[in-house]
Amino acid sequence: MSAHSTAVDPKSASLWARHYPGHDVIGTRTFGFWLYMLTDAMVYAALFASLVVLSHASNMVGGPAPSEFINPRVAYEETIALFASVLTYGLAMVSLKKGSRRGVTGWILLSALLGLVYLGLSVADNVNLFQHGITPQTNGFLSAFFAIIIYHAVHIVVGVAWMLVMLLQIAKEGFSQNVVYRLINLRLFWHFQAVIWVFVFVFVYLQGVVL
C-alpha cells in the first residue's frame, strides 16, 4: 500500500442508501397485480392438468370423442379477434407514452369491440354444442373443457368491462397517477389472456382434433 494513500472512514462508507425513498406507487401496485396473475395461472394449470387426464378417459365413460365436436376453425377465428384486440390495446399504450388522449381512447374502444367479437364467437360455439347435446354433464372431459372455455371467457368479459370503465376515467381525470397504473395493469391482464389462449388453442382445440 502506498504511503500516500488515504484511509477510508468506515463511518462514511456504505453499500446501500441510508435514506431509501421507497417504491413508487405505480411500481408497487403493478407488482401486486403480478402476484394476482400468478394465482390465476395456478388455477389455469389445474384446469389444464384435469383436461389432459380426463381426455384419455372420455371414451370409457361415454359421450363423443373430442374430435367429433371440436371445431378448430372457430378457435382460429377467436384467436384472430383476441390477438387483434391485444394489438390494438398495445397501440393504446403507445399513445399513452405520447400523451395522446384521443389515441388512447380510440384504440381502447377498438380493443373492447374486438373483445366483444371474440365473446360473440365463443358464445355462438358453446350454444351450438349445447344444442347438439354436448354439455358438461356428458363426461369428465367435457366438464373440464367447458370449465376452461367459460373461465377464460369470464376473464374476457372482465377485461372488456375494465376497458369501458377506463374510458370513463380517462375522460374524467385524464392521465392521472391512478389512471396510468390501472391502464398498465389492464395491459398486463389483457396480454395474459392472450398467452392463456395460446395454451387453450393448443391443448384444447388442436389436441382435441387428434384424440
C-alpha positions in Angstrom: 0.0 0.0 0.0 1.3 3.4 -0.9 2.3 5.6 2.0 0.4 8.5 0.3 -2.9 6.6 0.1 -5.7 7.9 2.3 -7.6 5.7 4.7 -11.3 5.3 4.2 -13.5 6.4 7.1 -15.8 3.4 7.8 -18.5 5.7 9.1 -18.8 7.4 5.8 -18.6 4.2 3.6 -21.9 2.4 2.9 -23.0 -0.3 0.4 -26.6 1.0 0.5 -28.6 4.2 0.5 -29.2 5.4 4.0 -32.3 7.3 3.0 -34.3 4.9 0.9 -37.1 6.8 -0.8 -39.3 3.7 -1.1 -41.1 2.2 -4.1 -43.2 4.4 -6.4 -46.9 3.9 -6.2 -47.3 2.6 -9.8 -44.5 0.0 -9.4 -45.8 -1.3 -6.1 -49.4 -1.7 -7.4 -48.1 -3.3 -10.6 -46.1 -5.8 -8.5 -49.2 -6.7 -6.5 -51.1 -7.3 -9.8 -48.4 -9.7 -10.9 -49.0 -11.7 -7.8 -52.7 -11.9 -8.6 -51.9 -13.2 -12.1 -49.6 -15.8 -10.6 -52.5 -17.2 -8.6 -54.7 -17.1 -11.7 -52.1 -19.0 -13.6 -52.2 -21.7 -10.9 -55.9 -22.1 -11.4 -55.4 -22.5 -15.2 -52.7 -25.0 -14.6 -55.0 -27.2 -12.5 -57.7 -27.0 -15.2 -55.4 -27.9 -18.0 -54.0 -30.9 -15.9 -57.6 -32.1 -15.4 -58.3 -31.8 -19.1 -55.3 -33.8 -20.1 -56.1 -36.6 -17.6 -59.8 -36.8 -18.4 -59.2 -36.6 -22.2 -57.8 -40.1 -22.1 -60.8 -41.5 -20.1 -63.6 -39.8 -22.1 -64.2 -42.8 -24.3 -64.5 -45.1 -21.3 -67.3 -43.2 -19.7 -69.4 -42.5 -22.8 -70.0 -39.4 -24.8 -68.5 -38.2 -28.1 -64.8 -38.1 -28.7 -63.2 -34.6 -28.7 -62.5 -34.9 -32.4 -66.3 -35.3 -33.1 -67.3 -31.8 -31.8 -64.2 -29.6 -31.5 -64.1 -27.1 -34.4 -60.6 -25.6 -34.9 -61.9 -23.1 -37.5 -64.0 -21.4 -34.8 -61.0 -21.4 -32.5 -58.9 -19.8 -35.2 -61.4 -17.0 -35.7 -61.5 -16.4 -32.0 -57.7 -16.3 -32.0 -57.6 -13.6 -34.7 -60.2 -11.5 -32.8 -58.4 -11.8 -29.4 -54.9 -11.2 -30.8 -56.1 -8.2 -32.8 -57.6 -6.8 -29.5 -54.3 -7.3 -27.7 -52.5 -5.5 -30.6 -54.9 -2.5 -30.5 -54.5 -2.2 -26.8 -50.8 -2.2 -27.2 -51.2 0.7 -29.7 -53.2 2.5 -27.0 -50.2 2.2 -24.6 -48.0 3.7 -27.4 -50.4 6.6 -27.5 -50.2 6.9 -23.7 -46.5 7.4 -23.9 -47.1 10.2 -26.4 -49.7 11.8 -24.1 -52.5 11.5 -26.7 -55.8 11.2 -25.0 -57.6 10.7 -28.3 -55.3 7.9 -29.4 -55.6 6.1 -26.1 -59.4 6.3 -26.0 -59.7 5.3 -29.7 -57.5 2.3 -29.5 -59.0 1.1 -26.3 -62.5 1.4 -27.7 -61.4 -0.7 -30.8 -59.8 -3.2 -28.4 -63.0 -3.6 -26.5 -65.0 -4.1 -29.7 -62.7 -6.8 -30.8 -63.0 -8.4 -27.4 -66.8 -8.4 -27.8 -66.3 -10.1 -31.2 -64.3 -12.9 -29.5 -67.1 -13.3 -26.9 -69.7 -13.5 -29.6 -67.8 -16.2 -31.4 -67.3 -18.1 -28.2 -70.9 -17.9 -27.1 -72.2 -19.0 -30.5 -69.9 -22.0 -30.5 -70.9 -23.1 -27.0 -74.6 -22.6 -27.8 -74.1 -24.8 -30.8 -72.6 -27.5 -28.7 -75.4 -27.4 -26.2 -78.0 -27.7 -29.0 -76.3 -30.9 -30.1 -76.5 -32.4 -26.5 -72.8 -31.8 -25.8 -72.8 -30.5 -22.2 -70.6 -30.5 -19.1 -72.7 -33.3 -17.7 -71.8 -35.7 -20.5 -68.4 -36.8 -19.1 -65.4 -35.6 -17.2 -63.5 -34.3 -20.2 -66.4 -32.1 -21.3 -66.7 -30.7 -17.7 -63.0 -29.7 -17.9 -63.4 -28.4 -21.5 -66.3 -26.1 -20.6 -64.7 -25.0 -17.3 -61.6 -23.8 -19.2 -63.6 -22.1 -22.0 -66.1 -20.4 -19.7 -63.4 -19.4 -17.2 -61.4 -17.7 -19.9 -64.5 -16.1 -21.3 -65.3 -14.6 -17.9 -61.9 -13.0 -17.9 -62.5 -11.5 -21.3 -65.8 -10.1 -20.0 -64.0 -8.5 -17.1 -61.3 -7.1 -19.4 -63.8 -5.5 -21.7 -65.8 -4.0 -18.8 -62.5 -2.7 -17.4 -61.7 -1.0 -20.7 -65.1 0.7 -20.7 -64.5 1.9 -17.1 -61.1 3.2 -18.1 -62.6 5.2 -21.0 -64.8 7.0 -18.5 -62.0 7.6 -16.1 -59.7 9.0 -18.8 -62.5 11.4 -19.9 -62.9 12.5 -16.3 -59.4 12.5 -14.8 -57.1 12.5 -17.8 -53.8 10.7 -17.3 -53.6 10.9 -13.5 -51.5 8.5 -11.5 -54.4 6.3 -10.7 -55.5 6.1 -14.3 -52.0 5.3 -15.6 -51.3 2.5 -13.2 -54.8 1.0 -14.0 -54.0 1.2 -17.7 -50.7 -0.6 -17.1 -52.4 -3.3 -15.0 -55.1 -3.7 -17.7 -52.3 -4.2 -20.3 -50.8 -7.0 -18.2 -54.2 -8.6 -17.7 -55.1 -8.4 -21.4 -51.8 -9.8 -22.6 -52.1 -12.6 -20.0 -55.4 -13.6 -21.5 -53.8 -13.9 -24.9 -51.0 -16.1 -23.5 -53.6 -18.3 -21.8 -55.5 -18.5 -25.1 -52.4 -19.9 -26.8 -52.5 -22.8 -24.3 -56.2 -23.2 -24.8 -55.8 -23.3 -28.6 -53.0 -25.9 -28.4 -54.2 -28.2 -25.5 -57.9 -27.9 -26.0 -58.6 -27.4 -29.7 -55.6 -28.8 -31.5 -55.1 -31.7 -29.2 -58.8 -32.4 -29.2 -58.8 -32.8 -33.0 -56.3 -35.7 -32.8 -57.9 -37.5 -29.9 
